[in-house]
């Protein structure tokens, strides 16, 4: 993984995803872009999970990234 102006560049099997995520006050965001397919995705969440929004965003851009199983909020 590389970092460019706080954007992360994640490469898997020769394909790159440029992304950034963050959160505050129980909300999370993920924005990613696949320059090869020119596809972008934005995920907005009102669940303060460290994995959910990033996993969903990466999976939407490249289905080879698995979705993490998280427990429902009680």
Beta strands, then each sheet from edge to edge (+ up, - down):
strand 1: 2-4
strand 2: 7-12
strand 3: 15-24
strand 4: 27-34
strand 5: 39-45
sheet 1: 1+ 2- 3+ 4- 5+
end
